Amino acid sequence: MSRGDSAQPARALAKPAFSDLQASALVESVFGLKVFQIRPLPSYDDQNFHVCVVGAKGGPGGPSEYVLKISNAEASRTPELLQVQTHALLFLRAAGLPTASVCRSKGGGLTSLVSADGSSRVTSYVVRLLTYLPGSPVAEVPVGPPLLYEIGRLAANLDETLEKFHHPKLSCLRRENFIWNLRNVPLLEKHVDALGQGRNRELVVRVIQLFKDEVLTKLKHFRECLNHGDLNDHNILVEASKSACGDAAYQVSGILDFDDMSYGYYVFEAAITIMYMMIESKSPMHVGGHVLAGFESVIPLTPVERGALFLLVCSRFCQSLVMAAYSCQLHPENEEYLMITAKTGWKHLQQLFDLGQRAVEEIWFETARSYTSGLSM
């Protein structure tokens, strides 16, 4: 979900509004593929379509299903950022991670700029065509400890693999005012009015202040890396398989949406993943331990990183909840998608604070410790 780097997201992100017919014509004119079926996919402020084409790109045996991604007008003003993210996608795929492949345009490019007539001006949008990945979103399947562990391990593997990624424009991933980077939690202060007055706002204000006091001062002690930044339960796909005992199990089959990719820290990726895996869980307070165990099987966190994990998870809840409320004011027609986190998010955030950092850490760390002692829950 490419959400723009401005600290003022109200600045006309201009979500594209292509019809199915227009999107089909784009696929044919830009990529040279004939569409026989197309349907829109949910998105935050870009536009995505599931596309089925006649024949296969590259001849028999090639893919016949794709995702057409049309970036919003704000993101399309920085095509070099989208280029770097697209190259990272290809790099990860080559390294064996389950990411999409990218279909080149008729001109040989990974991204293309197209123009569309709006009500008052012509707007340009970056378009890409990715292979369609199989599987169901994590949000649609029962998630138990084994899958949470695998997802945590996946998050760490992804960040570790990106250590080897190089690109001439890599510096554009230092997105200083990107409101979805966890280091920028204080920028939420500009948008808390969207919550109105009441308990939710008071809770967010409290988290922001704690972040300033207890996290910002420790950033220099965190280990830096590139983050995916949005490993939510709709951006991780899984497929069913049979476990050794014959029960249904799930394995990760795809990682979606690299549009929030930026420089951050290992502990940021761990916190973001924990927060999103809590959303649909029936035992949300126990999720963190299983995800952490998987993450630390690849990249063990330092004591100072572990000490910040609780507040970072709370801070990500605040980012998601505040920006959802704010974006709903701008795009009420997209409320159902924007408010996914809010359905349980406020309850989970309040529960975290009601239990307190020490009690939650005890649950998480003891659960994570059980894996190393062979007593995983």
N, C-alpha and C positions, 0 to 999 in steps of 0.2 A: 504494500500500500504506500505508494509514493506520496508523501504528505508535504513536501516542500521544506526548504531550509529556513524560511523566514520565521522570526520569533513572533510574527503577527500573521497567523494562518488565515485571518479574515481577508488578507490581501489577495482577493480573487484567485484562488487556486484554479478556478474555472474547470470544474470537472467536465470532461468531454461528454457530448450528447449525440453520438453517432447512432443512427438507426441500424437495425439488423442488415437492411439492404445496403446502407452506406459502408458498413463494416465488411460485408462480403465483397463489395467493389474494391475496397482497400486491399484485401488479401489478393485479389486477382491482379490489380494494377501494380502493386508494390512487389509482391512475391511471386506472381505468375502462377497462382494456384486457383483452380476452379472450385468454388464452395457449393456443396449440395445440402449442407445443414449447418445452422448457426444458432446459438442461444447465448444470452448474456449471463455473465457470472457476477456474483456479489463482489463489491470492492468499496474501498473507503472513499477515495476521491479521484481515482483513475477510472478507466473503463476497460473491462475484460470480457472476452467472448470465447466460448468453446466452439471451435471450428472443425468441421469434418470436410475433407476435400476429396475430389474425384482423383483417383490414381494415388501415387505415392511420390513424395519428394525424393529424388535420387534414384527412382526406378523401383522395380518390384522388391518388396520387403521393406521399403522405407516407410516412415510414419505417415499416417493418413489423418491423425487428429492433432490439433494444435490449440494453443491459447494465443489469441491476438491481444496484445497489451497496448493500450493507448494511454500514454502518460498525461497527467493534467497539464494545463498551460504553464503553471508556475515551474513545475519540474522540467518541462520541455525547454525552459530558458537556459538550462544548464546541461546540454546534451553530453558534455564531457563526463559529468558525474554518472549519467546513465550508461555511457560507454564503459567506464571502469567497472561498474556493477555487473554489466553483461559479461565482460571479460573474466571477472571473478567467478561468475556462474560456470563458464566454460572450464576454468581452471579447476574448480572443485569437481566437476564431472569427470575430467581427465584423471583426477586423483582418486576416483572411485566412489565419491559421494553421490547420493541419489538426487541430483539436480537435473533440471531440464536442459535439453540441447537448444541451440538457437539457430533458426532458419535464416539464411542470408537472403537479402533482397535480390531482385533481378540485377541490380547494379553491384552486388557483391558485399554490401554493407550489413553490419549486425543491427544497426538502428537506421531508421529513415525518418525524415521530417516531412509531415504533410500539413496542408493548410485546409481550413474549413471556414466557410462564411458564417459569421455570427450575426446577431441582430444589429450590431453597430460597427463591426470591424472583422477583419480576417484574422483568425487565430491559428498558430502553428502548434502541432502536437508531434511528439516523438512516438513512433510505433515500432513494435517488435513482435516477432512471431516465434513462440517457444513450442517445443514438443509437449504434448499433453501427457502428464504423468499419471499412472494408474494408482488406484487406492481410494480410501475414504479418509476424510479429515478426522483427526483425533477426537474432535468434538462429537463425532457421530458413533463412536464405539465405546464399549466399557473399558476403562483404563485402570489396570491393576499395577501393583509394584513392579513386575518385570518390564512392562512397557515404559513406566516412568523412569526406571533405571536406564533403559536403552535410550530414551530421549535425552536424559542428562548426559550420557556418554556421547551421543550424537552432537550435542551442543559443544562439548569440549573438543571433540575431533574436528569439528568445523573450524573453530577458532585456531586450533593448533595447525591445521592444514594451511590456513590463510597466512600463517607466519611466512610461508615460502612464496606468497603471491607478490609479483612485482608488475608495475605498470608505470609508464612515464607520467601519468596524471594522478598517481596514487594520492598525492597530497590533497586532492579535492575531497577525499573522504574525511578530512578534518573539518567537520561541519559544526563550526563553533556556535551557531545560533539555531541549530536543529533542535526543535523542541522535544523530539522523541528520544534524543540521546539522554541517558540517565544523569549525566553530569549537569544537565540544564533544567533540573527540577525547579530551581528558583524562578524560571521564566513562567511557571504556572500562575504566579501571582497576578499576571496581567489578565488571566481568564477565569479566576475564581468567582467573579460576579455571575457567571453562567449558572452557578449552583444556587443562587439566591441566598437567603439567610437560613441558618439552622445548623443542625448537628453535623451534617455532612461537610459543610463549609468549614466549620470549626475544626473538624478532624484533619482536613486537608491543610489548613493553615498551620496546624500543629506539626504535621509531618514535614512540611516545607522548612519550618524553623529548625526542627531536629536535623534535617538534612544539611542545612547550612552549618549548624554547630558541630555535628558529629561525623559527617561524611566528607564535605568539601575540604576539611582540614586534613583528611587522610588520603586524598587522591594521589599525592606524590608517592605514597607507599604501595599503591596498587600496581600490578603488572599490566602494561598496556598491550593491546592487540586490536585486530579488526573484529568487530562484532556483526553478526547477522542483524541483531537488534530487534527482531520481531518473531521469535519462535513461538507463536501462539498456536492454539489448538485448531486453527483453520489453515495454518501454514505448514503443518506436518501431516503427511499422508501415510496411512498404514494399510497393509494387506493382511488378511487372515491366513494363518498357517496352523498346523497341528503340532502341539507340544509333544514331548516324549511320552507323557502319560495319556495322550489322546484328547486332551482338552483343547478348545479353541485358544489360539494365541495370536498376537499381532506383531508384525515387524514393520519398521519404517520403510516406506517405499518411495517417499518423495519429500523434498524440502522446497517450499515455494517462497516467492516474494522477497527479493533481495534489495528492495527499494529503500529500506531503512538502514542499510549497511553504512557503518561509519566507524571511526576510531573510537575505542572505548577501553574496557578492561575485562579480563577474564571473569571477574566477579560480577560484572554487569550482565554478561550473557547468562550466567548461572541464575541470577536473581530474576531476570526477565522470564526465563524458562519456567522457573518455579511458580512465579505469579500466574502465568497463563495456564499452567497445568492444574492450578487450584480451582479455576473457574467452574468446571463441570464436575469436580470431584465430590464424591459422597463423604470423603474424609479429608477435607482440604488442609487441615492443620498437619497432617502426616505426609502430604505430598513432598514437601521440601526435603525430607530425609532421603527418600528414594531417588529423587532427581540429583541431589547432592552426591549421593554415593556413586551414581553413574558418572557424573562430571568429574569427581575426584579420582575415579579409576584411571582417568587420562591426565588430568591436571589438578593435583591437590592444591587447595587454597591455602594461603598463608594465614596465620592467626589474625592478622589485622584485616584481611579480606573476609574471613569468616565472621569477625566481629561486626562487620558492616552489612552482612547479608540480610538481616532482619529489616533494617531501615531501607535498604535498597528494594526489597520486595514490596514494602509498604509504599515506597515512592513510585514504583511502577504502577501500582494500583491507582495512585493519585493521578499520574499522567494519563492513564487510560480513561478514568472516570471523568476528570475535568475536561479533557479534550473531546470526549464523546458528547458531554452536555453542551459544550461550546459549539461543536460542529453541527449539532442538531438545530441550533438557532440559525445557522447558515443554510443548512440543507435538511429541512424537516422531512422532505420526501424520502430521505435515506435513513430515517430514524431506526427502523428495525435492525439494520446492519450495524449502525453506529453504536447502538445501545446493548450489544451482545454482552459486554463485560458487566454493564450496570445491573443485569438481572440478578447476579449473585455477588458482584464485586464489592458493593458497599457493605454487605453483610460480612464478607470475609475480612475486609479491612478492619471493620469494627471488632471482629472476633480476635484478630491478631493483637490489637491494642488492649482488649479486655484481658487476654491471657498474659500479655506482657512479653518483652524481649527474652528475658531469662527462661521463662517456661517454654516458649516456642523453640528457642535454641536447644533446649534440653531434649525436646521431641525430635527435632531435626538431626541433631548431632548423634544422639543415641541410635536412631534408626540407621544413619549412615555408618556408624561404628559396627552395627550388627552385620553388615555385609563383609567387612574385613575379618570378623571373627567367625564367619560361616553360619551366622544365625539370622540371615535376612528374613524380614517379615513378609 
